[in-house]
Amino acid sequence: MSAASPRARIAIAAVAAAGVATLCLAPAAMGRQAAGPRCVPARLNVSAVLPGTSLTVSPLPGSDDASPQTQISLLGVPAAELQGVRVTGSRSGAHRGGLRAYSQGDGASFLAARPFLAGETVAVQGSIVATPAGPIRFGFRFTVAHEDVLPRVIPPHVHARDLNEKQQFHSQPLLQPPALTISARSPATAPGLVFAAPYGGPGASGPMIFDEAGNLVWFHPLAQGTEATNLQLQQLDGNPVLSWWQGYIAPQGFGDGEEIIADSSYRQIASVHAGNGYAADLHDFHLTGANTALLTAFAPIDCDLAAVGGPRASAVSDSLIQEVDLATGLVRREWHGLDHVALGDSYSAPAGASLAWPYDYLHLNSVDPPAGGRTLLSARNTWALYELDWSTGQVLTRIGGRHSDVKLLAGAATAYQHDAARLPDGTISIFDNGGLPKVHAESRGVLVEVDPDTKTDTILAQYEHPSPLTSGSQGNVEVLANGDVFIGWGAAPYFSEFSAGGQLLFDAHMPGSYESYRAYRFPWTGAPATLPAIAVSPPAGAAAQGAAPLTVYASWNGDTRTASWRVLAGPSAQQLSPVAAAPRSGFETAISVPAPQPFIAAQALDASGTVLATSPAIAG
């Protein structure tokens, strides 16, 4: 692992080769052919490891979907052993540039000084030196895609919906997170708080943490037009951190944004961006112990779809995985669905595809971190999971879909599923949406076991909501340390915890206008860098006119340590003494104090009575 600090890793947002795709439509429309270009390689599922070498390369040799702004990733030997790398475009000619090493010491990316041209074939040549047999020459070719740049469509924010859908706080009036209804609660639940990222409702989108009594713990409202998904707890340099995606969600169902990492004080310490001209997608993000991150991206490109019954002049949404070096922002490897999964494997129809609405044939939505040299993917629109060889990128096993390599026994088939994860015992957890269009009667969480010897897929357990839910998109399953199963129901804004045996232990929901792509339960201690906030009622000046005693409202967005509040009052902000106290009660605690009080502040105390922080003083 690199010794670079988390703050130093903000450099990952500014790698020159990464690029940012323009949203200007005119260049994308220029030079298009009567029929779209080929976007699928002549041979699917080839290896990314160059024959006779230990180099894993991207773009994939023989592929037709590379970005004009692509790096050329050479992974598998130290950068010093890569010599004489030459890159030539069939139309753009020789490309000047240089190798930049990965912080892990196992390769480098060639960063071209200028972009490649759409439709051209790029040849890469070089040598690996310092091998026992002497220098080994290598070479490969790939073709650059015609990017299909979609216009941004920002729907107007709706403010006229029922205000009861939002929570309101005197001390923090700008937060306004979604209201929560708790319909089931048991002392047998696993420890921890609930992590979600609501969007689509009358209030702001943003990452959100709440407890199982429905009390808000933390909410980070985002600006209009910016959405959030996938708030989770991860580890970075051995420390717990929060991560979430934020950005623009296209009507076509993918994200254009960045991955945010924040510490236990909710301070942003890094922003992870996709490389090669792509934007980080909303679907999945994992920090690894190798100082890298795995993220998804979507790339609409022009494509001739006639071979699968679609229009000749059309486009397809390619699904990508990138492994990004956190210290440098370089792309260590890149995997494209179009290189490994046939267009004809989709359950989505290509007939209506267009340049404005690309054919979303795969729709990758989860990437399980590699274990034992293999990783597991879930693709919504092929109804399949894919087990990959992480070095070669080749699909080893298809689980489900039109051409499953294993037999799905009764109840094991999924449709439009999300969030496939391999558990330590080899079991796979999946959120089975079952639609839309509707394939199953209801959505469910499932645990399945794939036997490599008998080539069978057996369902071990399924978890359905007592009031059947149909989630047309999104959703996840988290198997907790105590064996409970926590489910975020995605487009159906519910959060449920079941015992391993299927008993509902916890259930909560937001108003139906909201959604949350995923939800989790994690243990969490929050120590905000901000100060507590307070408000008083009646307003300032009313108490001095003989009004009833003041009520002080105190809160501290994100704090989990406060056990009680102590109110201070006095003739000035510098002369304050205790006048009242109360145990903490939910996110915002109301405390009655004598009136009149010229100035008031509040102290947050932990369970031992130690002062954690003091709010700014305000006029009473």
Backbone hydrogen bonds, N-H to C=O, Kabsch-Sander energy under -0.5 kcal/mol:
donor,donor_aa,acceptor,acceptor_aa,energy
9,R,5,S,-1.1
10,I,7,R,-1.6
11,A,8,A,-1.6
12,I,9,R,-2.5
13,A,10,I,-2.0
14,A,11,A,-2.3
16,A,14,A,-0.6
18,A,15,V,-1.6
19,G,15,V,-0.8
21,A,277,G,-0.6
28,A,24,C,-0.6
29,A,25,L,-1.5
30,M,26,A,-0.8
30,M,27,P,-0.8
32,R,29,A,-0.9
36,G,312,R,-2.3
45,N,339,D,-3.0
48,A,392,T,-1.8
50,L,48,A,-0.6
50,L,55,L,-2.3
53,T,50,L,-2.0
56,T,75,L,-3.4
57,V,48,A,-2.8
57,V,55,L,-0.6
58,S,73,S,-1.5
62,G,141,R,-3.3
63,S,60,L,-2.1
66,A,143,T,-1.8
70,T,67,S,-1.8
72,I,110,F,-1.7
73,S,58,S,-2.7
73,S,71,Q,-0.6
74,L,108,A,-2.4
75,L,56,T,-2.6
75,L,73,S,-0.5
76,G,106,D,-3.6
81,E,78,P,-1.8
82,L,79,A,-1.7
83,Q,81,E,-0.6
83,Q,127,S,-2.7
86,R,125,Q,-2.9
88,T,123,A,-2.4
89,G,93,G,-2.8
90,S,121,T,-2.3
93,G,89,G,-1.7
95,H,87,V,-2.8
96,R,94,A,-0.6
98,G,111,L,-1.2
100,R,109,S,-2.4
102,Y,107,G,-2.4
105,G,102,Y,-1.7
108,A,74,L,-2.2
109,S,100,R,-2.3
110,F,72,I,-2.5
111,L,98,G,-2.9
111,L,109,S,-0.6
112,A,110,F,-0.7
113,A,96,R,-3.0
116,F,68,P,-2.9
119,G,144,V,-2.2
120,E,117,L,-1.9
122,V,142,F,-3.4
123,A,88,T,-3.0
124,V,140,F,-2.9
125,Q,86,R,-2.4
126,G,138,F,-1.9
127,S,83,Q,-2.4
128,I,136,I,-2.7
129,V,81,E,-2.5
129,V,127,S,-0.6
134,G,131,T,-2.0
136,I,128,I,-2.6
137,R,135,P,-0.5
138,F,126,G,-2.8
140,F,124,V,-1.9
142,F,122,V,-1.8
143,T,63,S,-2.9
144,V,120,E,-2.6
145,A,66,A,-3.0
147,E,145,A,-0.8
148,D,300,P,-2.6
149,V,147,E,-0.8
150,L,148,D,-0.6
154,I,152,R,-0.5
159,H,157,H,-0.6
165,E,162,D,-2.0
166,K,163,L,-1.9
167,Q,177,P,-3.3
175,L,172,Q,-1.6
176,Q,172,Q,-0.5
179,A,165,E,-3.1
181,T,509,H,-2.4
183,S,181,T,-0.6
183,S,507,D,-2.3
184,A,507,D,-1.5
186,S,505,L,-0.5
189,T,186,S,-1.4
193,L,522,F,-3.1
194,V,210,F,-3.1
195,F,520,Y,-3.0
196,A,208,M,-2.8
199,Y,515,E,-2.0
206,G,198,P,-1.6
208,M,196,A,-2.8
209,I,218,W,-2.8
210,F,194,V,-2.2
211,D,215,N,-2.5
214,G,211,D,-2.0
217,V,209,I,-3.0
218,W,209,I,-2.0
220,H,207,P,-2.1
222,L,205,S,-2.8
226,T,223,A,-2.2
227,E,225,G,-0.5
227,E,247,G,-3.2
229,T,245,W,-2.0
232,Q,243,S,-2.3
234,Q,241,V,-2.9
236,L,239,N,-2.5
239,N,236,L,-1.8
241,V,234,Q,-2.8
242,L,262,A,-2.7
243,S,232,Q,-2.2
244,W,260,I,-1.8
245,W,229,T,-2.5
246,Q,258,E,-2.3
247,G,227,E,-2.1
248,Y,256,D,-2.2
250,A,248,Y,-0.7
250,A,254,F,-2.6
253,G,250,A,-2.3
256,D,248,Y,-2.4
257,G,280,A,-2.0
258,E,246,Q,-2.3
259,E,272,V,-2.6
260,I,244,W,-3.4
260,I,258,E,-0.5
261,I,270,A,-2.3
262,A,242,L,-2.7
263,D,267,R,-2.2
266,Y,263,D,-2.4
269,I,261,I,-2.8
270,A,261,I,-1.5
272,V,259,E,-3.1
273,H,271,S,-0.5
277,G,18,A,-3.1
278,Y,275,G,-1.5
280,A,257,G,-1.4
281,D,296,T,-3.2
286,H,294,L,-2.3
288,T,292,T,-2.8
291,N,288,T,-1.0
293,A,324,V,-2.0
294,L,286,H,-2.8
295,L,322,Q,-2.2
296,T,284,D,-1.2
297,A,320,L,-1.5
299,A,318,D,-2.7
301,I,316,V,-2.7
302,D,146,H,-2.9
303,C,314,S,-2.7
304,D,37,P,-2.1
305,L,303,C,-0.7
305,L,311,P,-2.2
308,V,305,L,-1.6
309,G,306,A,-1.7
310,G,305,L,-2.8
314,S,303,C,-1.2
314,S,312,R,-1.1
316,V,301,I,-2.7
317,S,359,Y,-2.3
318,D,299,A,-2.4
318,D,316,V,-0.8
320,L,297,A,-3.1
321,I,335,W,-2.0
322,Q,295,L,-2.5
323,E,333,R,-2.2
324,V,293,A,-2.8
324,V,322,Q,-0.6
325,D,330,L,-2.9
326,L,291,N,-2.0
326,L,324,V,-0.6
327,A,291,N,-0.5
329,G,325,D,-3.0
332,R,323,E,-2.8
332,R,330,L,-0.8
333,R,323,E,-1.1
335,W,321,I,-2.6
337,G,319,S,-2.9
339,D,336,H,-1.0
340,H,337,G,-1.7
341,V,337,G,-2.7
345,D,342,A,-1.7
346,S,343,L,-1.5
347,Y,381,N,-3.4
348,S,381,N,-0.5
353,A,350,P,-1.9
354,S,357,W,-1.7
359,Y,315,A,-2.7
360,D,358,P,-0.7
361,Y,359,Y,-1.6
365,N,378,S,-2.8
366,S,378,S,-1.1
368,D,376,L,-3.2
371,A,374,R,-3.0
374,R,371,A,-1.3
375,T,388,L,-1.7
377,L,386,Y,-2.6
378,S,366,S,-1.7
379,A,384,A,-2.3
380,R,363,H,-2.5
381,N,362,L,-1.9
382,T,362,L,-0.5
382,T,379,A,-0.7
383,W,379,A,-0.6
383,W,380,R,-1.0
384,A,379,A,-1.2
385,L,399,I,-2.3
386,Y,377,L,-2.1
387,E,397,T,-2.6
388,L,375,T,-3.1
388,L,386,Y,-0.6
389,D,394,Q,-2.4
390,W,373,G,-2.6
390,W,388,L,-0.7
393,G,389,D,-2.8
396,L,387,E,-3.5
397,T,387,E,-1.3
399,I,385,L,-2.9
399,I,397,T,-0.5
400,G,398,R,-0.7
401,G,383,W,-0.6
404,S,401,G,-0.7
405,D,398,R,-3.0
406,V,398,R,-0.7
407,K,455,K,-3.1
409,L,407,K,-0.8
409,L,457,D,-2.6
412,A,409,L,-2.5
416,Y,380,R,-0.7
418,H,431,F,-2.8
421,A,419,D,-0.5
421,A,429,S,-2.1
423,L,421,A,-0.5
423,L,427,T,-3.7
426,G,423,L,-2.5
428,I,448,V,-2.9
429,S,421,A,-2.7
430,I,446,V,-2.4
431,F,418,H,-2.6
432,D,430,I,-0.7
432,D,444,R,-2.6
433,N,431,F,-0.9
434,G,415,A,-2.4
435,G,415,A,-0.5
439,V,434,G,-3.9
440,H,434,G,-2.2
443,S,469,L,-3.1
444,R,432,D,-1.9
445,G,463,Y,-2.4
446,V,430,I,-2.7
447,L,461,A,-2.5
448,V,428,I,-2.7
449,E,458,T,-2.7
451,D,449,E,-0.6
451,D,456,T,-2.7
455,K,451,D,-1.6
456,T,451,D,-1.0
457,D,407,K,-3.0
458,T,449,E,-2.9
458,T,456,T,-0.5
460,L,447,L,-3.4
461,A,447,L,-1.5
463,Y,445,G,-2.9
471,S,469,L,-0.5
472,G,470,T,-0.7
475,G,517,Y,-2.6
476,N,488,G,-2.3
478,E,486,F,-3.1
480,L,478,E,-0.7
480,L,484,D,-2.8
483,G,480,L,-2.0
485,V,498,F,-2.7
486,F,478,E,-3.3
487,I,496,S,-3.3
488,G,476,N,-1.6
489,W,487,I,-0.5
489,W,494,Y,-2.2
491,A,473,S,-2.3
492,A,489,W,-1.7
494,Y,492,A,-3.0
495,F,508,A,-2.6
496,S,487,I,-2.5
497,E,506,F,-2.4
498,F,485,V,-2.9
499,S,503,Q,-2.5
502,G,499,S,-2.1
505,L,497,E,-3.2
505,L,503,Q,-0.5
506,F,497,E,-1.6
507,D,184,A,-2.3
508,A,495,F,-2.2
509,H,181,T,-1.9
510,M,493,P,-2.2
514,Y,511,P,-2.1
515,E,199,Y,-2.1
516,S,490,G,-1.3
517,Y,197,A,-0.5
520,Y,195,F,-2.0
522,F,193,L,-2.2
526,G,524,W,-0.5
527,A,264,S,-2.4
529,A,265,S,-1.6
533,A,555,S,-3.1
535,A,553,Y,-1.6
537,S,551,T,-1.9
542,A,539,P,-2.0
543,A,539,P,-0.6
545,Q,541,G,-0.6
545,Q,542,A,-0.9
546,G,543,A,-1.8
547,A,542,A,-1.3
550,L,593,V,-0.9
551,T,537,S,-3.0
552,V,591,I,-3.4
553,Y,535,A,-3.2
554,A,552,V,-0.5
554,A,589,T,-2.4
555,S,533,A,-2.3
556,W,587,F,-0.5
558,G,217,V,-3.0
559,D,556,W,-2.0
560,T,526,G,-1.8
561,R,526,G,-0.5
563,A,605,L,-3.3
564,S,605,L,-1.7
565,W,582,A,-3.1
566,R,603,Q,-2.2
567,V,580,A,-2.9
568,L,601,A,-2.8
569,A,577,S,-2.6
570,G,599,F,-1.6
572,S,575,Q,-0.8
575,Q,572,S,-0.9
576,L,574,Q,-0.5
577,S,569,A,-2.3
579,V,567,V,-2.7
580,A,567,V,-1.2
582,A,565,W,-2.2
584,R,563,A,-2.5
589,T,554,A,-2.6
591,I,552,V,-2.7
593,V,550,L,-2.5
599,F,570,G,-1.6
600,I,618,I,-2.9
601,A,568,L,-2.2
603,Q,566,R,-3.2
604,A,613,A,-2.7
605,L,564,S,-2.7
605,L,603,Q,-0.5
606,D,610,T,-2.2
609,G,606,D,-1.9
612,L,604,A,-3.4
613,A,604,A,-1.0
615,S,602,A,-3.1
618,I,600,I,-2.9
620,G,598,P,-2.4
